[in-house]
Amino acid sequence: MSSPQNYFATVARGLEDIAAQELTRLGAINATPEFTGVSFQGNQETLYRINLWSRVIFRVLVPIADIQSRDAEQLYQGVQSINWLDYIQTNQAFAVNCTGSNRNLNHSHFTALQVKNAIVDQQREKTGKRSDIDTENPDIIVNAHIYRDNCVISLDSSGFSLHRRGYRPAMGLAPLKETLASALLAIAEWTPDLPFLDPLCGSGTLPIEAALIALKVAPGLYNSFAFENWPDFDKTLWEKLQTEAQNETLSELPSVIWGSDADANIVSQARDNAKASGLEEHLYFQHKALAEVEAPADHGIIICNPPYGIRVGEEQELGALYKLLGDVFKQRFKGWTAYVLTGNKELGKKIGLKASRRIPIYNGPLPCTLLKYDLY
């Protein structure tokens, strides 16, 4: 039996532990959280399954070489030492993404150019032909990560960021990434048998992600992945995993999922997004001001992401919204558990309730806190 392959999943800062738990559930071995990523081991089936099913990560990289790269010349020679005919055919277009830097390689575009040149020069020497470069829609994506005097060369198996589920043509102001919405549901320990409500739902990301989880819809079921262009692609295995995923999908939600918002246009966007994801029959989106929101059941989970006063809305006006949120929770949601994601400590205090937990989280580059309220 062949030894397991090393992989690296990239993830938003602060979600490394949640991602490691998810990857382990999906069959990853030795999933180890690192800064903005998780290293793990597995086989080809693990790689395919994680791309198909992960709700929290951005992409899965497959390291193929670790080379010395003190400067541009050493990087070029190291990349040339890899046999690229094993990974890229000359009739395939490729792109190079570069992350990290050191003293001599401190411009990602220049570093990516060195890697690209080393690959196409080798192709020309060995075959007399070379691949085209396509940064928009490449067949193969090479990732170069510089750290100190080393460069890890990887292939990107995903080909696009997995947070793009493909259902969201309509974007509200400051939307949550789908990966973060799924992570919040996991942190809140929401399970599909619990009623779910987002009373400030925006373009509907949280309710839609909750419904996709509840219906066991694999996020990558209708996507194409970069690994399908690799020489070792196992079409039979991939089709087997896709068929299994289709067969797991449920036709009815175990419990009800609601979203509401005070902005009629935004609610209309949420409904469009639900329709694009095939969920219009399953989700309830209402045009309703926060002051009018009532508990739709005697228990459940609320998660909401009110504006922080950084990009959307001004802080003084928002103070009243946060206070109202606390009042509505206290008066109408006894028996529920509420979570509020905020990037503004002062506004968080306006909720006026004692948080039972404060969980640090990043929304993109913004340091935020997820406040948990047990409503008795």
Secondary structure as UniProt FT lines:
FT   STRAND          5..10
FT   TURN            13..14
FT   HELIX           16..25
FT   TURN            26..27
FT   STRAND          29..34
FT   TURN            35..36
FT   STRAND          37..42
FT   HELIX           44..53
FT   STRAND          59..68
FT   HELIX           72..80
FT   HELIX           84..86
FT   TURN            90..91
FT   STRAND          94..101
FT   HELIX           108..127
FT   STRAND          140..147
FT   TURN            148..149
FT   STRAND          150..156
FT   TURN            162..163
FT   HELIX           178..187
FT   TURN            188..189
FT   TURN            192..193
FT   STRAND          196..198
FT   TURN            199..200
FT   TURN            202..203
FT   HELIX           205..214
FT   TURN            215..216
FT   TURN            219..222
FT   HELIX           226..229
FT   TURN            231..232
FT   HELIX           235..248
FT   STRAND          257..261
FT   HELIX           264..276
FT   TURN            277..278
FT   TURN            280..282
FT   STRAND          284..287
FT   HELIX           290..292
FT   STRAND          300..304
FT   HELIX           315..332
FT   TURN            334..335
FT   STRAND          336..342
FT   HELIX           345..349
FT   TURN            350..351
FT   STRAND          357..363
FT   TURN            364..365
FT   STRAND          366..374
//
